[in-house]
Amino acid sequence: MNGLDSAILTLITFVPAAGALLLVLVPRRDRDIRVFALGISLLALALSLHLPDHFHRDQAGFQFEQNVPWIPAPNIHYHMGIDGISLWLVLLTTFLTPLCVLISWRSIHERVKEFFILLLLLETGLIGVFVALDLFLFYFFWEATLIPMALLIGVFGHERRVYAAVKFFLYTMIASVFMLAAILWLYAKTGSFDFTTVQTAIRGGGVEGMAAAAPWLFLGFFIAFAVKVPLFPVHTWLPDAHVEAPTAGSVLLAGVLLKMGTYGMLRFNLGLFPEQSRLNAPWIAILAMVGIIYGALVAMVQPNLKKLIAYSSISHLGFVVLGIFSFTSAGLNGAMFIMLAHGVSTGALFMLAGVIYERRHTYQISQFGGLATPMPAYSTFFLFIVLASLGLPLLNGFIGEFLVLSGAFQARTWWGVIATTGVIWSACYLLWMYQRVFFGAVTHAENLSLRDLDLHERVALWPTAVMALAMGVAPLLWLNAIAPAVDSTLAPFTQLARRVAR
């Protein structure tokens, strides 16, 4: 491994934070601040492209590892690394952040410097979650994402922004305490926070009291992740946070931050507690299926465009959780692919919602209608992303849902039957929303003079459309890197199944 490979994850993680600190020194000219923030986010993206270019796709273990002692007592290491599961989540974060800068170019008018500082700090926290292999370091980054996101909502959001920010912060922080307790118990018994060391100790049966503690440890991690997803019924913070957040906040919240929960389930719940994952799978799958149907039905009756997109996230993330706990190769590969596809498509939907809000200052669907006439480019982008979100073949939403449903049918037939109805409902609420917003006569005179997409908006939206098409046409570019890590995660479940068969 060359010098750049050993330090690349540190560079990708902390370049945005370093840029945020340097941004303090940039003169308070709004244009200079925006250009500087865009440059830093593009630098992080450029560095992250080194990962897929040098990633060994047939290798299941962690790559680009950096493991050095950090704090001797307690035994904390600065341990970073990625596999096929975390690789694309890092790329998703660095891909969406420059687009967030662009879509905020004209919409943020006050405290511009503070806004972009928070955005860059959030990027560092999100990347850190996906690359940290020390449990203490993971928890540090996990909590570090809360403050910039809460401030983005509470300072730069809409009318009920403080309520939404406090609700988001309390829900996620309180849930994280359960995970912290589980991490500290594991450290007390193993003497290490290192993920691979703890995993090896658990699988080797060398952790005293593990049999009695395992159910509680599993729940400690699961509660933190379930709230972050969010899984029904701990989802109520999400619609408020989305509706009140600025556009960039909603894009990173839906696109990346929610994936912290599903990533945690894959990495820690399945990775550390395979037997408990198997035992708890039935009720978790039921909650996932309830979330799929509930999120879709509630989205269908929403009068608020942004809240509709928020509830669609609850439905789509239900597919991810169901795929994870199907314990099938198709299910886990599909879950990972939905995470990435949802990040691109729903991120684009929130950007599109922000575009119309800047022109009309409302998200109420009843205030629109006939927008295809004054805004043809906008309506075309919106239709393309809607079709991607509802799972049209050859666009990114299709392959993930197909794989998850395949895995669900393999696990239990009735799981697949129930989950399949969610695909139908998603087509209903998305197409009905599009029809009400863009078709028919223009019923509000002010809509006739709405300007179409400007240059910054087009530049922000084009990459999402291109990526939605590329992921739909050539999914193996992503799945070939994901599959070995998924197979490694599933290995203990194969052994469990053989043990039960005997």
C-alpha positions as CSV (number, residue, x, y, z in Angstrom):
1,M,0.0,0.0,0.0
2,N,1.5,3.3,-1.1
3,G,1.7,6.4,1.1
4,L,-1.4,8.0,-0.4
5,D,-3.5,4.8,0.1
6,S,-2.6,4.8,3.8
7,A,-3.6,8.4,4.4
8,I,-6.4,8.8,1.8
9,L,-9.3,8.2,4.3
10,T,-7.9,10.8,6.7
11,L,-7.6,13.3,3.8
12,I,-11.1,12.7,2.6
13,T,-12.5,12.9,6.1
14,F,-10.8,16.0,7.3
15,V,-10.4,18.2,4.2
16,P,-14.0,19.5,4.6
17,A,-13.3,20.3,8.3
18,A,-10.0,22.0,7.4
19,G,-11.9,24.0,4.8
20,A,-14.5,25.0,7.4
21,L,-11.7,26.3,9.6
22,L,-10.1,28.2,6.7
23,L,-13.5,29.6,5.8
24,V,-13.4,31.6,9.0
25,L,-10.5,33.6,7.5
26,V,-12.3,34.2,4.1
27,P,-13.6,37.8,3.9
28,R,-17.3,38.2,4.4
29,R,-18.1,38.6,0.7
30,D,-20.8,36.1,0.0
31,R,-19.6,35.2,-3.4
32,D,-16.1,34.4,-2.2
33,I,-17.5,32.3,0.6
34,R,-19.6,30.3,-1.8
35,V,-16.8,29.8,-4.2
36,F,-14.4,28.7,-1.5
37,A,-17.0,26.2,0.0
38,L,-17.6,24.8,-3.5
39,G,-13.9,24.4,-4.1
40,I,-13.4,22.5,-0.8
41,S,-16.3,20.2,-1.4
42,L,-15.0,19.5,-5.0
43,L,-11.6,18.7,-3.5
44,A,-13.1,16.2,-1.2
45,L,-15.0,14.7,-4.1
46,A,-11.8,14.5,-6.2
47,L,-9.9,12.8,-3.4
48,S,-12.7,10.3,-2.8
49,L,-12.5,9.2,-6.5
50,H,-9.2,7.6,-5.6
51,L,-11.1,5.0,-3.6
52,P,-13.1,3.2,-6.3
53,D,-10.1,3.6,-8.7
54,H,-7.8,1.7,-6.4
55,F,-10.3,-0.5,-4.6
56,H,-9.8,-4.3,-5.0
57,R,-13.4,-5.4,-5.9
58,D,-12.8,-9.1,-5.3
59,Q,-11.6,-8.5,-1.7
60,A,-13.9,-8.8,1.2
61,G,-11.8,-7.3,4.0
62,F,-11.2,-3.7,4.9
63,Q,-8.9,-1.6,2.6
64,F,-7.0,1.7,2.8
65,E,-6.6,0.9,6.5
66,Q,-4.9,3.3,8.9
67,N,-4.5,2.1,12.5
68,V,-2.4,4.0,15.0
69,P,-2.7,4.3,18.8
70,W,-4.5,7.4,19.8
71,I,-5.3,7.4,23.5
72,P,-3.4,4.7,25.6
73,A,-5.9,4.6,28.5
74,P,-8.6,3.8,27.6
75,N,-7.2,1.8,24.7
76,I,-8.5,3.9,21.7
77,H,-7.0,3.7,18.2
78,Y,-7.3,5.9,15.3
79,H,-8.5,3.1,13.1
80,M,-10.0,3.8,9.7
81,G,-10.9,1.5,6.8
82,I,-13.5,0.8,4.2
83,D,-15.0,-2.3,2.5
84,G,-17.6,-2.6,-0.3
85,I,-20.4,-1.6,2.2
86,S,-18.8,1.7,3.2
87,L,-17.0,2.6,0.0
88,W,-20.1,3.9,-1.9
89,L,-21.5,5.7,1.1
90,V,-18.4,7.8,1.3
91,L,-18.7,8.6,-2.4
92,L,-22.4,9.4,-1.9
93,T,-21.5,11.9,0.8
94,T,-18.8,13.6,-1.3
95,F,-21.0,13.6,-4.4
96,L,-24.0,15.3,-2.7
97,T,-22.1,18.0,-0.8
98,P,-21.0,20.1,-3.8
99,L,-24.5,19.9,-5.1
100,C,-25.8,21.2,-1.8
101,V,-23.4,24.1,-2.1
102,L,-24.7,24.9,-5.6
103,I,-28.4,24.6,-4.7
104,S,-27.8,26.9,-1.8
105,W,-26.0,29.5,-4.0
106,R,-29.0,32.0,-4.1
107,S,-31.2,30.7,-1.3
108,I,-29.0,31.5,1.7
109,H,-28.8,35.3,2.1
110,E,-27.9,35.7,5.8
111,R,-25.1,34.2,7.8
112,V,-23.7,32.8,4.6
113,K,-20.3,32.0,6.1
114,E,-21.8,30.2,9.1
115,F,-24.0,28.1,6.8
116,F,-21.2,26.7,4.7
117,I,-19.0,26.1,7.7
118,L,-21.8,23.9,9.2
119,L,-22.2,22.2,5.9
120,L,-18.5,21.3,5.6
121,L,-18.3,20.2,9.3
122,L,-21.4,17.9,8.7
123,E,-19.6,16.4,5.7
124,T,-16.6,15.4,7.9
125,G,-18.9,13.9,10.5
126,L,-20.8,11.8,7.9
127,I,-17.7,10.5,6.2
128,G,-16.1,9.7,9.6
129,V,-19.1,7.5,10.5
130,F,-18.6,5.3,7.4
131,V,-14.8,4.9,7.8
132,A,-14.3,4.6,11.5
133,L,-13.4,1.0,12.7
134,D,-12.8,1.9,16.3
135,L,-16.1,2.0,18.3
136,F,-15.1,5.1,20.2
137,L,-14.1,6.9,17.0
138,F,-17.3,5.7,15.4
139,Y,-19.4,7.1,18.3
140,F,-17.4,10.4,18.2
141,F,-18.3,10.9,14.5
142,W,-21.9,9.6,15.1
143,E,-22.5,12.3,17.7
144,A,-20.5,14.9,15.8
145,T,-23.1,14.9,13.0
146,L,-25.8,16.1,15.4
147,I,-24.6,19.6,16.1
148,P,-24.1,20.9,12.6
149,M,-27.4,19.3,11.4
150,A,-29.4,20.6,14.3
151,L,-27.9,24.1,13.7
152,L,-28.6,24.0,10.0
153,I,-32.3,23.2,10.8
154,G,-32.6,25.5,13.8
155,V,-30.8,28.6,12.4
156,F,-31.5,28.4,8.6
157,G,-34.8,26.6,8.6
158,H,-38.4,27.8,8.2
159,E,-41.1,28.9,10.7
160,R,-41.0,26.0,13.2
161,R,-37.3,25.4,12.8
162,V,-36.4,25.5,16.5
163,Y,-39.0,22.9,17.4
164,A,-37.8,20.6,14.6
165,A,-34.2,21.0,15.5
166,V,-34.7,20.3,19.2
167,K,-36.9,17.3,18.4
168,F,-34.3,15.9,16.0
169,F,-31.5,16.4,18.5
170,L,-33.3,14.9,21.4
171,Y,-34.6,11.8,19.6
172,T,-31.2,10.9,18.1
173,M,-29.1,11.8,21.1
174,I,-31.2,9.9,23.6
175,A,-31.3,6.9,21.4
176,S,-27.5,7.0,21.0
177,V,-27.0,6.6,24.8
178,F,-28.2,3.0,24.5
179,M,-25.5,2.4,21.9
180,L,-22.9,4.1,24.1
181,A,-23.8,1.8,27.0
182,A,-23.4,-1.3,24.7
183,I,-20.0,0.0,23.5
184,L,-18.7,0.5,27.0
185,W,-19.8,-3.0,28.1
186,L,-17.9,-4.5,25.2
187,Y,-14.8,-2.5,26.0
188,A,-15.0,-3.6,29.7
189,K,-15.1,-7.2,28.6
190,T,-12.6,-7.1,25.7
191,G,-10.3,-4.3,26.6
192,S,-10.6,-2.9,23.1
193,F,-12.8,-0.5,21.1
194,D,-11.4,-2.0,17.8
195,F,-14.3,-3.4,15.7
196,T,-12.3,-6.3,14.3
197,T,-10.9,-7.2,17.7
198,V,-14.3,-7.1,19.4
199,Q,-15.8,-9.1,16.5
200,T,-13.1,-11.8,16.7
201,A,-13.5,-12.0,20.5
202,I,-17.3,-12.5,20.2
203,R,-17.1,-15.0,17.4
204,G,-14.4,-16.9,19.3
205,G,-16.6,-17.2,22.4
206,G,-14.0,-15.4,24.5
207,V,-16.3,-12.6,25.9
208,E,-17.4,-13.4,29.5
209,G,-21.1,-13.0,30.1
210,M,-21.9,-12.6,26.4
211,A,-24.7,-15.1,26.3
212,A,-26.7,-13.2,28.9
213,A,-25.8,-9.7,27.7
214,A,-26.2,-10.3,23.9
215,P,-29.9,-9.5,23.7
216,W,-29.4,-6.2,25.5
217,L,-26.3,-5.3,23.5
218,F,-28.1,-6.0,20.2
219,L,-31.0,-3.7,21.3
220,G,-28.6,-1.0,22.5
221,F,-27.1,-0.7,19.0
222,F,-30.5,-1.3,17.3
223,I,-32.4,1.4,19.1
224,A,-29.8,4.0,18.0
225,F,-29.9,2.8,14.4
226,A,-33.7,2.4,14.2
227,V,-34.2,6.0,15.4
228,K,-31.7,7.3,12.8
229,V,-33.2,5.3,9.9
230,P,-36.0,6.1,11.1
231,L,-37.9,2.9,11.5
232,F,-41.6,2.9,12.4
233,P,-42.7,3.8,15.1
234,V,-39.7,6.0,16.1
235,H,-40.0,8.1,12.9
236,T,-41.9,11.1,14.0
237,W,-38.9,13.5,14.2
238,L,-38.2,13.1,10.4
239,P,-41.2,14.9,8.7
240,D,-40.7,17.9,11.0
241,A,-37.0,18.0,10.4
242,H,-37.4,17.8,6.7
243,V,-40.1,20.4,6.3
244,E,-38.3,22.9,8.4
245,A,-34.7,22.3,7.2
246,P,-33.1,24.4,4.4
247,T,-32.8,22.6,1.1
248,A,-29.2,21.5,1.6
249,G,-30.0,20.2,5.1
250,S,-32.8,18.1,3.7
251,V,-30.6,16.7,0.9
252,L,-27.9,15.6,3.3
253,L,-30.4,14.4,5.9
254,A,-32.3,12.2,3.5
255,G,-29.4,11.4,1.2
256,V,-26.7,10.4,3.8
257,L,-27.6,10.9,7.4
258,L,-30.5,8.4,7.4
259,K,-28.1,5.8,5.9
260,M,-26.1,6.0,9.1
261,G,-28.8,3.9,10.7
262,T,-29.0,1.2,8.0
263,Y,-25.2,1.2,7.7
264,G,-25.0,0.6,11.5
265,M,-27.5,-2.3,11.3
266,L,-25.4,-3.9,8.6
267,R,-22.0,-3.3,10.2
268,F,-22.7,-3.7,13.9
269,N,-26.0,-5.5,14.5
270,L,-25.3,-8.2,11.8
271,G,-21.5,-8.0,12.2
272,L,-21.3,-8.4,15.9
273,F,-24.5,-10.2,16.9
274,P,-25.5,-12.6,14.1
275,E,-27.5,-15.0,16.4
276,Q,-29.4,-12.1,18.0
277,S,-30.0,-10.6,14.5
278,R,-31.5,-14.0,13.5
279,L,-33.7,-14.2,16.6
280,N,-35.0,-10.6,16.3
281,A,-35.5,-10.6,12.5
282,P,-39.2,-11.5,12.5
283,W,-40.4,-8.5,14.5
284,I,-37.9,-6.1,12.8
285,A,-39.2,-7.3,9.4
286,I,-42.7,-6.6,10.5
287,L,-41.8,-3.0,11.6
288,A,-40.0,-2.6,8.2
289,M,-43.1,-3.7,6.3
290,V,-45.4,-1.5,8.4
291,G,-43.0,1.4,7.6
292,I,-43.2,0.6,3.9
293,I,-47.0,0.7,3.7
294,Y,-47.5,3.4,6.4
295,G,-45.0,5.7,4.8
296,A,-46.5,5.3,1.4
297,L,-50.1,5.8,2.5
298,V,-49.3,8.8,4.6
299,A,-47.3,10.3,1.8
300,M,-50.3,9.9,-0.5
301,V,-52.5,12.2,1.6
302,Q,-49.9,14.9,2.3
303,P,-50.9,18.4,1.1
304,N,-47.3,19.5,1.6
305,L,-44.8,18.6,-1.1
306,K,-41.8,18.4,1.2
307,K,-43.6,16.4,3.8
308,L,-44.7,14.0,1.0
309,I,-41.1,13.4,0.1
310,A,-40.2,12.9,3.8
311,Y,-42.7,10.2,4.2
312,S,-41.5,8.6,1.0
313,S,-38.1,8.2,2.7
314,I,-39.7,6.3,5.6
315,S,-41.2,3.9,3.0
316,H,-38.0,3.5,1.0
317,L,-35.9,2.9,4.1
318,G,-38.3,0.2,5.2
319,F,-37.2,-1.7,2.1
320,V,-33.6,-1.3,3.2
321,V,-34.3,-2.7,6.7
322,L,-36.3,-5.6,5.2
323,G,-33.5,-6.5,2.8
324,I,-30.9,-6.4,5.6
325,F,-32.9,-8.7,7.9
326,S,-33.8,-11.1,5.1
327,F,-30.2,-12.5,5.5
328,T,-30.0,-13.3,1.8
329,S,-27.3,-12.2,-0.7
330,A,-30.0,-10.6,-2.9
331,G,-31.6,-8.8,0.0
332,L,-28.4,-7.3,1.4
333,N,-27.0,-6.3,-2.0
334,G,-30.4,-4.7,-2.8
335,A,-30.5,-2.9,0.6
336,M,-27.1,-1.4,-0.2
337,F,-28.2,-0.4,-3.7
338,I,-31.4,1.2,-2.4
339,M,-29.3,3.2,0.1
340,L,-27.3,4.7,-2.8
341,A,-30.2,5.1,-5.2
342,H,-32.4,6.7,-2.5
343,G,-29.6,9.1,-1.7
344,V,-29.4,10.3,-5.3
345,S,-33.1,10.4,-6.1
346,T,-34.5,11.7,-2.9
347,G,-31.7,14.2,-2.6
348,A,-32.7,15.4,-6.1
349,L,-36.4,15.6,-5.1
350,F,-35.5,17.8,-2.1
351,M,-33.5,20.0,-4.4
352,L,-36.4,20.3,-6.8
353,A,-38.7,21.1,-3.9
354,G,-36.3,23.8,-2.8
355,V,-36.3,25.3,-6.2
356,I,-40.0,25.9,-6.3
357,Y,-40.0,27.1,-2.7
358,E,-37.5,29.9,-3.6
359,R,-40.0,31.1,-6.2
360,R,-43.3,30.7,-4.4
361,H,-42.3,30.4,-0.7
362,T,-44.7,27.6,-0.1
363,Y,-44.7,23.8,-0.3
364,Q,-48.5,23.5,-0.5
365,I,-49.4,21.3,-3.5
366,S,-52.7,23.2,-3.9
367,Q,-50.7,26.4,-4.7
368,F,-49.3,24.8,-7.8
369,G,-50.8,23.2,-10.9
370,G,-49.9,23.6,-14.6
371,L,-46.2,24.4,-13.8
372,A,-45.1,22.4,-16.9
373,T,-46.1,25.4,-19.0
374,P,-43.9,28.2,-17.4
375,M,-41.2,25.8,-16.2
376,P,-40.6,23.1,-18.9
377,A,-37.0,22.3,-17.9
378,Y,-37.9,22.0,-14.2
379,S,-40.9,19.8,-15.0
380,T,-38.7,17.5,-17.1
381,F,-36.1,17.1,-14.4
382,F,-38.9,16.5,-11.8
383,L,-40.5,13.8,-14.0
384,F,-37.2,12.0,-14.6
385,I,-36.4,11.9,-10.8
386,V,-40.0,10.8,-10.0
387,L,-39.7,7.9,-12.4
388,A,-36.3,6.9,-10.8
389,S,-37.8,7.1,-7.3
390,L,-40.8,4.9,-8.2
391,G,-38.5,2.2,-9.6
392,L,-38.9,2.4,-13.4
393,P,-36.6,-0.2,-15.1
394,L,-33.3,1.2,-16.4
395,L,-33.3,3.9,-13.6
396,N,-31.6,3.5,-10.2
397,G,-34.7,2.8,-8.1
398,F,-35.5,-0.5,-9.9
399,I,-32.6,-2.8,-9.3
400,G,-32.4,-2.3,-5.5
401,E,-36.1,-2.9,-5.0
402,F,-36.0,-5.9,-7.3
403,L,-33.2,-7.4,-5.3
404,V,-34.7,-6.7,-1.9
405,L,-38.1,-8.2,-2.9
406,S,-36.2,-11.2,-4.3
407,G,-34.5,-11.6,-0.9
408,A,-37.7,-11.1,1.0
409,F,-39.5,-13.8,-1.0
410,Q,-36.5,-16.1,-0.3
411,A,-36.7,-15.4,3.4
412,R,-40.5,-15.7,3.8
413,T,-43.0,-15.5,0.9
414,W,-45.5,-13.3,2.8
415,W,-42.7,-10.7,3.4
416,G,-42.3,-10.4,-0.3
417,V,-46.0,-10.2,-1.0
418,I,-46.6,-7.4,1.5
419,A,-43.5,-5.4,0.6
420,T,-44.4,-5.6,-3.1
421,T,-47.5,-3.6,-2.5
422,G,-45.3,-0.7,-1.4
423,V,-43.9,-0.5,-4.9
424,I,-47.5,0.1,-6.2
425,W,-48.3,2.7,-3.5
426,S,-45.1,4.6,-4.3
427,A,-46.1,4.9,-8.0
428,C,-49.5,6.1,-6.8
429,Y,-48.4,8.9,-4.5
430,L,-45.5,10.1,-6.7
431,L,-47.4,10.2,-10.0
432,W,-50.5,11.8,-8.4
433,M,-48.3,14.4,-6.8
434,Y,-46.7,15.1,-10.2
435,Q,-50.0,15.4,-11.9
436,R,-51.3,17.9,-9.4
437,V,-48.2,20.1,-9.5
438,F,-47.4,20.1,-13.2
439,F,-50.5,19.2,-15.3
440,G,-53.8,20.9,-15.9
441,A,-54.4,24.7,-16.2
442,V,-52.4,27.2,-14.3
443,T,-54.9,28.2,-11.5
444,H,-52.8,30.8,-9.7
445,A,-51.8,33.8,-11.8
446,E,-48.4,34.2,-10.0
447,N,-47.4,30.8,-11.4
448,L,-47.5,32.1,-15.0
449,S,-44.4,34.2,-14.5
450,L,-42.3,31.7,-12.6
451,R,-38.7,31.6,-14.0
452,D,-37.3,28.2,-15.1
453,L,-34.1,26.7,-13.7
454,D,-31.1,29.0,-13.6
455,L,-27.5,27.9,-14.2
456,H,-26.6,26.9,-10.6
457,E,-29.8,24.8,-10.3
458,R,-29.2,23.0,-13.6
459,V,-25.5,22.3,-12.7
460,A,-26.7,20.9,-9.3
461,L,-29.5,18.7,-10.8
462,W,-27.8,17.3,-13.9
463,P,-25.3,15.0,-12.0
464,T,-28.2,13.4,-10.1
465,A,-30.1,12.7,-13.3
466,V,-26.9,11.3,-14.9
467,M,-26.2,9.1,-11.9
468,A,-29.8,7.9,-11.7
469,L,-29.5,6.7,-15.3
470,A,-26.0,5.2,-14.9
471,M,-27.0,3.2,-11.8
472,G,-30.0,1.8,-13.6
473,V,-28.2,0.9,-16.8
474,A,-24.9,-0.4,-15.2
475,P,-25.7,-1.5,-11.6
476,L,-22.8,-4.0,-11.6
477,L,-20.3,-1.1,-11.4
478,W,-21.6,-0.7,-7.8
479,L,-22.7,-4.3,-7.0
480,N,-19.4,-5.9,-7.9
481,A,-17.7,-4.0,-5.1
482,I,-20.6,-4.5,-2.7
483,A,-21.0,-8.3,-3.1
484,P,-17.8,-9.6,-1.4
485,A,-18.4,-7.5,1.7
486,V,-22.1,-8.7,1.8
487,D,-20.9,-12.3,1.4
488,S,-18.5,-11.8,4.3
489,T,-21.3,-10.3,6.5
490,L,-23.6,-13.3,5.6
491,A,-21.0,-16.0,6.4
492,P,-22.0,-16.4,10.1
493,F,-25.6,-16.7,9.1
494,T,-24.7,-19.5,6.7
495,Q,-22.9,-21.3,9.5
496,L,-26.0,-20.8,11.8
497,A,-28.3,-22.2,9.2
498,R,-26.1,-25.3,8.8
499,R,-26.0,-25.7,12.6
500,V,-29.8,-25.6,12.8
501,A,-30.1,-28.0,9.8
502,R,-28.0,-30.6,11.7
